[in-house]
């Protein structure tokens, strides 16, 4: 039996894990490429952006990336569904942006409907995004939100339910008037629906010169002195459109009207009302999924032109046809806003795309599969932005149109410039050039492109596109089945501790976060997206991450300074039921633990009986300490710049150091690093270069283990440590053996956690990951001094994912049960064949 279009649309979403993904712009095939995309080469674009934040448009994805945002308060015709149910709608909008204009649009379903909170969260986002597209936010809140955001951020801001509806409505009206003997100044327009679209369209039509506009809601005509059902924005529109205080129902007001615009609900317009309108009336019945009057009934009642919001009737009026081109034009001139001139230019360009000799009552608007629409609108909007002073970057608008057409027919690579030179003088120079050529190193991938009317109708068009939203509204857990949530991780930073470069801020942190996303995808098949927040206040960060959480299956915190990072992670872990993982802490701890376990095999010492000294009391050091204690270590002493950390110390302490002091240095040794290293079996450096010398290594126990992990320069160089008697040495560098590399841990950890839909990543899951990494080193490799697998050892991510998934299920952190072997095999297949299939749930 053939499935309905709605059922087929659901099947596509389940099969593809949602409609969008994230992928690297260039493949990572070896360590040299990785060094350019990520550390150490990525430091150069970070530093350039730190000097000039405007460079983020060149060196990151920001210049071609927008956020598509909803709070789920007014989704399609389903009402207030909440944020999770809005995700399918948002994904669809992102696909339109990518398909028609090559824009990387990312969905954010915000878990708040408080306007104050929405403003705050959205104003933190500009370091990541070059524009903000608002969707399906209820009235009157959407008007207040937009007005406040315009004052708070200098980015193109576009609410599809306001400007989008206004632009397409005005364009349809312009073309319709060409078919009748009426002028725009003399027509009467009646709008049914006083929500975002209806009120915004009323204001826009008045500004465009329409002589008489009246708006009705369920209580009848809006007029200033009405005593019920008014709010501040309805009052404003009533004053603008109805100074005569005309009263009455829709049936009363519509008599003699030339045009009806419906933004309300099904069946509010009757055939008798249409018959009462002026000669050759226009009926634009745009309620979704069911119009105010059917196409057939309106025609039979005498309407000259009938349009709906549906794709299965002539004259579909839908803002999806315009916003890709509008944002393309705005982004390419780096506009600071989308102003009235840009909107009117878009409307005129849209109307002009239907030639006079093509116009007919059944064809007044381009259809959604006319791909040239975006190119023409981009050109018009860019020119209007430059003419009106909204542009920060001036170009020939014709080149923007050419660029869009090139993208549509040749693909994204047509935009990439060739290398600036054949050979580079340094890794940093090569990294800077690569980031400039590609404008960042990741992009949004459309899993199901719009190529024909069948896919458009089945997946992307109302009413069928509303079904997944309805399914998730009724059962929020199905968001894991129908959207990208099941494989999506947020990489969140405030830029307070970027690499070893310090507090560069969120904009300069973006290249690192993009590089991290490349590692997630390359080694774990995980879709990861950077969120660089323009705040370093702990409360703000926590609230922002809580708000953006609905679309994500996990959160990776990155480059957030200590001790703030501990509080942020703890509070988020308590507030959210998705994995929260600070990689600077736990990724390092997992790989260090793996290295220590294997090093102790070489020196033949048990973990429980050795003495460990750790230098550094930042995020990584404290987490390494905690995980080693969980693994069975008994004697650990931590040093910072003031010497040993011990209970009762006053100088340089914080609550987190005090907490770790209670479980380490049980003898309360006081002294310098050199003093406590005497007789120690293991040294772990997570501090700064040059803090250890050969005499300190010589003072340690026989067959000592040195893990000098400061980057890019370690605490002591490997050759010096070996010369001083160390038996095993590891660093954080790829040009020395035994690199302690977090990329061995976090891709597999998140892969395993996502495959079982884990609520948290607990200590048992971290211990399992560390043991899995350690177990991959053979006895032969141990004899050769190898304690950690190489960065491109593709055995590692599947082994880690399998171990983490098993531990999550064993400890009750998983939402679903799967076969751990399936987690391993599917990730292995992805790494070698490129396709990641969904792991089958075991019921």
N, C-alpha and C positions, 0 to 999 in steps of 0.2 A: 504494500500500500504506500502511495506517495505521501510524504510528510508535507504539512502546510509550510508556507514561507516562514512563519514564526518559529516552528519547530526546527526547520533547517538552520535558521539563524542561531538558535541556541546550540545546535550541534556544532556549528562552526566555532562558536566561542569556546565550547568545551574542548574541542580538538586543538585549538591554537593557544590555549591558556590566555584568553583575552585577545584583543585585536592589535596591540602594540607590544614592542619590546625595545631593548637597548642593545646596540651592537657597536664594536669598535669600527672606526672609519678605515683602519688599516690592520691587517693581520699581524699577530705577534708570533713570529716563528723562531726567534732566537733571543739570546740575552742582549745582543746589541740593539735590537729594535726596542726591547723592553726598557733598556737604559735610556733611550731617547723619549719614549712615551711616559715613563715613570722615573723613579729615582735612578741615578742622580741627575740626569739631564733636565728633568722637569723643574728643577730649582730656578733655572734661568728665566723662563716665562713668568714664574711666580714673582721674582724680583723685579722684572720689568713692569708688571702690573702694579706692584707695590709703589713704584716710582710714579706711575701714571695710570690711574684706574680706568681711564678711557681705553687703554690697551686691552682690556678684557674682551672688548668686542672683536679684537683681532686674534687673540691667542686662546680663546675658549669658545665654547658653544653658545655663549650668551647672545652673540649677535644674530643668531638664527633660531633662538629658542624662546618659547613663550609658555606660560602656565595657563591651562584651561581649568578654571576654578568654579566649584559649586559647593553650596552647603546642603544640597538635597531638599531645599524647602519648597521647590515648585518644579518637579521633574515631569516633563512631558505633560500628559493630562492626569497624572497619578497623584498630584498634590505633594504633600510633605512626606517624602519617603525616607528621609534621613540620608546621611552621606554615602553609606556603602551602596545603596541602590542607585545612586547617581553615577557610579563608576562606569557602567556600560555606556551611558550617554556621553560621558566625558571622553572615553576612549574613541567613540565614533567621531566626535569633533576633532580629536587629534589626527585621526586617519584622513579626514577631509583636508586639514592643514598640510599634511605631508603629501597627499596625492595630488592636490591641485597647485601647491605653491612651494613644495620642498621645505616647509617649515617644520622644525622639530618641536612639536607641541606635547606637553606632558600633563597628565590629568592629576588634579589635586582635589579630592573630596574632603572638605574641612568639617571636622567634628565640633562645630559650634555654629549657632545661629544668632549669636549676639553680635550686633553691628560693631560695638567697640572692640571686641575680640577679633572679629574678622579684619578690621582695619589694621590692628596691630600685627597679626600674623602675616598678612599680605605685604605690609610695608617692610617686613624683614627679608623678602624674597628677591629684590632686584639684583643682588650679586650673582644670582644664578640665571635669571630670566631677563630677556630684552623686551618683554611685553606681557600684559595680563589680559586674558580673555575670560570674562565672567559669564556664567551660564546658569539658568534655572534657579535664580535667587528671587524669592517672593517680594512682592510689592506690599508696603511702601519702603521696606528695608533696603531694597536694591538701589533706590534713588539716593538715600542717605549714604549708603556705602560708596557708591560711585563718586558722589560729590566730595566726600572726605578723602578718598584715595587720590583723586585728582590733585588735591592740595598736598598730599603726603609723599607722592612718588613722581619722579620725572620719567615716566615710561608710557608708551602707547597703552591706553586702557580702553577696553571695548566690552560693553555688555550686549550680548547678542539679542537678548529679549528687548532691549531698548533701541540702541543704534541700529542693530541688525534688522529688526522689524521695521523700523522707520525708513531705512534706506530702500529695502526691497519694496515696501508699500508705495513709496514715492515714485520709484522707477516704474512700477506697474501702472500707477496712475498717469504718469507722463505718457506712456505708450498707449494706454487706453484712450486718452483724450485725443490722440491723433486719429482715432477712428470715428469720432463723433464731433459735431459742431458745437463744442463747448470750450470755454477758456478756464484756466485754473483759478483765476481771480473771482469768477462768478459761480463756481459750483458750490453745492452744499454737500458736505460730508458728514455722515453719522458713523460713529464708532461704538461698537458694543464691546464692553470689557474695559474696566478701569484698573487693570493691573499694569505690569511693567510695559508690555508691548503697546497696549491701547493708549496709555497716558503719554508715553514717549513719542508715539506716532502723531498724536494730536499736537504736541508741542512742535514737532519737526514740520508738520504740514503747515502750521501757522507761520513758522519762520520761513518756509519756502514760498509763501504768498497765497496759500489757499484761503479764499475769502471767508467761508463759513464752515466751522467745524464744531460739532456737538458730540459729547461723550455720554454714554449711558452705562450704568451698572445695573445690578439686580433691583435697585431701588428707583430706577428711572434716570432721567437726565441729571447730570451734575450741574448744580448751580450753587452759587456762593453761600446763600442763606439757608441751604437745606439743613435740616435738623438731625438727620440720621445718616449713618453710613459714610460719613466723610472723614478723611484724614488730611494731614498737611499737604500732601502732594495732590490729592484730589481737589483740595481747595485752591491750590495754585492754578491747576489746569482749568477749573471752573471759572476763575477770574479771567483767564486768558481767552477762553473759547465761548463763554456764555455770559457776557456782561449784561445781557437783557434779562437774565434769570428765567429763561424759558423752562417750564416744568412739563412733566408728563412721562409716560412710559415710552419704551422703545417704539411701540406701535404708533404712538402719537408723534414722536419726534421725527420718525423716518418719512412721514408723509411729504412728498414733494422733493425728497433728497435725490441727489444725482449719484452718490456713491455710498456704499455700505462697506465698512471694514469690520470684520468680526475677529475679536481676540478673546472670546468668552467661552461658551460651551455649546454642546450639540443642541440643535433644534430650537434655538431661541428666536430664529427668524422664520416667519411663516410665509407661504406663497401670497397670502393676502397683503402682507406688509410689502413684499416686492412689488405687487401690483399697484400699491399706493405711491410708489416712488415716481420720480420724474420720467420723462421719455428716455428710452435707451439707458436704463440704469446699469451701474456696475455693482456686482455683488462679489466682494472678496471675503469669503467665509473661511477664515484661517484657523479656526479651533482645531486642535489635534487631540486624539486621533480622528474624531468625528466632527465635521464642520457644523456651523450654525444652521445651514440648510444644505440639502444634497445638491450636487451639481445639476442633476436632472430636474429637480423641483424648481430650482431658481431659473433655469432656462425656460421651463414650461410656463413660469409665471411672468416671463417677459424680459428677463435680464439680458442686456446686450452682451455683456462680458461676465463670465463667472470664473473665479479663481479659488483654489483651495490650498491647503498646506500639504496635500497628499500627492504622492507620485503617480497614483493610478487614475488621475484626471488631468485634463489639459490645464495649463497655466498654474503649475505649482509655484507658490510664493513661499520661499523658504530661505532663511538667512544663511544656510550652509553654502549657498552658491557664491556668497560675497566675502565672508570674513577671511578666507585664505589670501585673497588678493589684497584686501585692505591691510592685513598685517604684513604681507610681503613688501608692499610699498612703504609702510611705516618703518619696518626694520631696516630696509636698505638705505634709508636716509637717517637712521638712528633718531627717529622722531621722539620728542619728549611728551607727546600727547596725541590723541586723535581728536581733532577739533571739528567744528561745524563745517569749515571749508572742505576738509578732507571727506567728510560724510556726504556733503552735497556733490562733490566731484565724483565720488563712487557711485551715487545714484544716477547721475547723468551719464556716466560711462556705461553703467549697466543697461540703462534704457537704450543707449545708442548701439548696443550690440545686436538689437533686432532691427534689421534694415526696414525702411518704409515699405519696400515691395514685398517683404515677408510678413508684415503685420497683418493679423486677422483676429477676430474675436477669440479664437482658440490658440493664438500664439502671440502673446504680448511680452513674454519673459523668456530668456534663454533657459534651456533645460539643464538639470544638474550635471549632465555628462558632456556639456560643451566646455572642454578644458581650456579654451582660450580666454574664458571669462576672467580668470584670475590674473592672467598676464595684462589684460587691458585695464583692469581695476588697479593693479599694482602701479602701473605707469601713472594713472590719473591721480591716485592718492599720494604717490611720492611727489609729483609736481605740485599738488596743492599744499603739501607739507612744506616744501621749499618756498613756495610763493607766500605762504602765511606766516613764515618764521618759526615753524615748529620743528624744522630739520636741523640736526647738528652736523650733518654730512651731506654735501651737495654733489650730485652726480647728474649725468644726462639721463632723464627719465626713460628715454627710449631703450637704453641699455638694460634697464630693469625688466621691461617687457620681453626683450630678447632673452634675458637670463631665465625667466620663468618658462618660456617656450623651449629653451634648450634643456632645462631640467625635465620638463614633461616628456620630451621625445628622446633625450639622451641619458638622463639619470643624473644623480648627484655628482658623480665624478667629473662631469663637464665643468663644474665650478672650481675644481682644485687646480691651482697654479703649479707649474713645474718647479722643481727645486731651483733655488736662486743661484746655486753653484754646484759644480760636480764633486768637489771635495771640500770638507769643512776643516777648519783649524782646530776645532774642539768639539767635544760632545755637547757642550752647552750651546754652541752656535748652531749645531745641527738640530737640537731639540727646539730652539727658538724658531728656526725656519720652518720646521715641520708643523709646529702649532700654528704658525701664521698662515701657512699654505692651506691647512685643513680647517682652520678656525675651530680648534678643539679636536679631540680625538675620539669622541663618541657621537652617536646620532640615534634618533628614534627610528625604529624599524616598523614598517607597516606589515603585519602578518597576513592581512587579507586586503590587498589593494582594491580600489574601486576601478574595475576595468570594463564593466558592462552593466546594463540595466538590471540584469538578474541579481547580481551581487548587491548592487545599490538598493534594490527593492527588498531583498531578503534579509539583509543585515543592517543597513544604514538608514532606512526610511521608515517614518511613522506610517502605519501603526506598529509594524513588526519590530522596529527597534526598541519599542517600549516594553516588550515582553520580558527581557532579562532584568530590567529594572523592577518590574513587578515581582518576578520570582525572588529576587534578592530582598525586596521589601518584606515579603512574606516569610523569608528564611534567610537572615543575614549570612549564615555560614556558607551559602551557595556562592557568595562572592569569590571564594577560593576556587570554585569550579568554572565560573563564567567570566572571570576577569584576570588581569595580569597580577593581581594580588598574590596568587599562589607561588609566584616566582620572582617577586619584586622586593628589593631592599633599598632603603634610603641610606645614602652616605651623608651624614650630617656633620657639619663643622661650623665653628664660629671664627676659625682662622687664628686662634690665640696661641697655637703651638705648631706652626707649619714646618714639617720636617725638622731640621736642626736650625732653622732660620729665625725662629721666634714668632712674635705676635705681628704677623703681616696683615691680619684682617681677612674677612671672608672673600673679598674679590680676588685677592692674590692667592688664596688657597684653592681656587677653582681648578687650576691645572692638575694639582695633586689628586683632587677628588675624581676628576675625569680619568686619570691614570688608574686609580683604584677601581673604578668601574670597569675598565678594560681587563684588569686582573680577575675580577669577579666573573666576567663573562667568559674569558679565555680559559680559565682553569676550573670553573664550577658551573658554567652554563647559567649563572644567576644574572637576572636583569637587575642592574644596580644603577641608581641615578643620584647625582650630587644635589644636595640641598645646602647651600652656603647661606647662613643666616646673618643678617645685619644687626646683630646684637650679641653682646658678651655678658649679659645679665643672666644669671642662672635661672631665675624664675621665668624670664621671657623665653629662654631656650626650651625649658620643660614644657611650657604651655604651647609653644609653637609646634614642637614635635608631637605632642598629644593631639593637636588639631589636624596635622597632616597625616596622622597614622592610618586612617581607614583604607587607603589605597595600597598600603605596604604590608608585606608578610613578615618583615623584620627591619630593624634599624641598626646600622653600623655607625657608631660614633667615631669620629676621626679628628686627630690633631686639635684636641681641646685640652687646655692646660690643667695641670694638677694645682691644688686639690679640687678645683671646681668640677672636674670630670667625674670624680667619685660620686658627688652629690647628684649630678645630672643623671648618671646611669642608674643610681639607686632609686631615685624618684620616678624615673620613667619605667623601670622594671616593676615597681609597685603599682603604677597607674595603668599600664598597658598589658594586654595578654598576647603580645607578639615578642619575639626575641629581641632584646636590647644588648648589644655587644660592642664594647669599646675596644677596638682592635689594638690600639697602642698599649692597652693593658693585657688583654687576654690572648690576643694572637701571639704577642711576644712570649707570654708565659707558657703557652702550649708548646711552642717550638723550642724554647729553652729547656723545658722539662724533657722533651724528647732527646735533646742533645745530652743533657746530664745523665739520663738513664743509660745511654749508650757509652758515654765517656767512662762511667763507673764500671761498665763491663770490661773496658780496656785496662783500667787501673786496678780492677778486682777489689773494689771497695763497695760495701753496701750503703745504700742511701741513708739508712737509719743511724749509721755510726759516724758519718763524716761531718766535718765542720765547714760551713759555707759562709763566705763573706760576700755581701752584695754592696756595691758602691753606687749610690744614687737612690733618692727617695721620691722619685716622681711616679707617674701612673704605672709605667711598666714594672719598676722595681717592686712596688708594693704588691702588684698582682702576681709577679713571679714568686715572691715570697709565700703568698697565700697558697698558690697551687703546689709548690714544692712541699709545703707542710701537709697539704691534703694527700700528696703522693707518698708521704712517709718520712720526710726529712725531720730531724729533731733539733738540730743545732744550727741556727741561722743568725747572723749578725748583720745589721744594715748600717751603712755609713752615709752621711751626707756631707756637705761642705763644712759642717761644724764638728765632724767626728761621728762616733757611734751614737745610734739612737737607743735610748734606754728609758725605762720607766722613771719618771721624776725629773727628766731633763726639762729645762725651761726654755732655753734659747732655740729659736727656729722650729718650734713644734706647731702642729695643727691637729685637729681631732683625728685625722686619718693616721698620722704618724704615732699619735698616742695609742691608737687602737692596735697598730702593728707592734708597738713597743711591748705591749702586754703579752705577746705570743712569741717574741724573738729575744735574743740576747738575755737569756734567762739568768745568767750570772751577773748581769748589769755591768759588763765591761765598759770602761770609759777610756777613751783614747782616740788616737788618729787612725786613719786607714792603715798606715804602715804598721802600727802596733798590733791591730787586730788581725792582720794578715799572717802574722807569725804563727806557723803551725797549721794554718788552714789547708784544707784539701781542695777546695774549689773557690775560685774567684769569679764573680759575675759582675761585669761592668756595664752599667746603664747610666752613664754620667757624661763626662767630657774627656776630650783627648788628653793623653799624656799624664794621667793621674797615677799610673803605675810604672815603676821602674824595675830594672833587673834585680836590684838588691831585695826589693819586696817579694818578687817571685822566688828568689833563692831562699828567703826566710820561710816559705811555705813547707808543708809536709812533702815527703818524697812522692814523685809521680803526680804532681799537681795538675789540676784542670783549670785552664784560663779561658773564660768567655768574655772577650773584650769587645763589647757591642756598640760602643759609641760610633756614630756615623757623621761624616765620612771618614774621620780619623779615629782609630780605636784608642783605648786607654794605654795599650802597649802594642807595638807591632808584633806580628807572629814570629818573625825570625829572632827578635829580641827575647820573647818569652821562651821559645825553645832553647835558645842559648843559655838561658838562666835556669834551665832544668825542668820546664813544664813538659808533661807527657802528652797532653792533648790541648790544642788551641782552636778556638772558634772566634769568628768576627761577624760583623753585620755586612761585610763587603762581598760582592760577587767575584772579585778578582783574587780572593784567597779561598782555600778549601774550607769546608764546614761553615758555610754562610747561614747564620740564623736569620731566616727570611719569613716574615709573617705570611707571605703568599702561599707558603706550604700549609697554612692553617685555615685562614678565614674563608676561602672559597669552598672547601670541603665541609667546614663546620656549618656554614649557612645552607649548603646543598642538603645536607642531612636533616637540618632543622626544618627547612621548607618542605621537604618531601613528606615529613610526618606532621606538618602544620604545628610545630612546637609553639608552646606558649612562652617559654623561656629557654635560655642556654645556661644550664646549671653546671656545678663543678664536676659532676660525674660525666657530663658530656665533654667537658674540656679535658679531663683526665683520659677519657677514651680516645680523644683526638690525639693527644700527645703520645699515648702508647701505640696507636696505629702508625704514627710517623716513625717512632723508634723501631718498631718491628720490621720495617722495610729495609733496614740495614743488615746485610748478611754478615756471618762470621768472618768471611774473607775480607769484606770491606772494613770491619772492625780492626782486623789485624793490620790493615793498611793505614789506619788512623782516621777513617771516615766515620763520623757520628751522625750526620744529618744528610738526607737526600738532597740532590740538586734541585734548583728552582724549576727546571723543566722535566723533572721525573714525574711522568703522567700516571704513575702508580699511586701517587700520594693523594690527590683529591678524592678518587673513588674509595680508597681505604679509609680516609678520614670521614667521608660522608656516611659510609656504612656503619662505622663505629659510633658516630654521633647519633644517627637514626636509632640504632639499637639501644643506646643509653637513654635516649629520650623516651622511648617506649617502656623501657625497664623502670624508669623513675617516674612515670606518670605525667610527663610533660607534653606528650603528643596528643593531638586531637584525633588522629586516625592511626591505624596500624597498617604497616606494609611489610614486605619481606626485605630484610636488610640486604640480602644478596641482589635484589632487584635495584635497590638504590645504587649499589656498586656497579652493576652491569649497565644501567642506563647512563650513568655519568661516564663510564669508560667508553661506551658507544659514542657519546657526544664528543669526547675528546679526540677520538680517532676518525669519526665519520661525520661529525658536524650537526647531528640532529638529536635534540634532547626530547625524549618522550616522557610523558607523565607516568610516574610509578603507580601501579595498580593498587588500590586500597584492598586490604584483606578484611573481609567482613566476618 
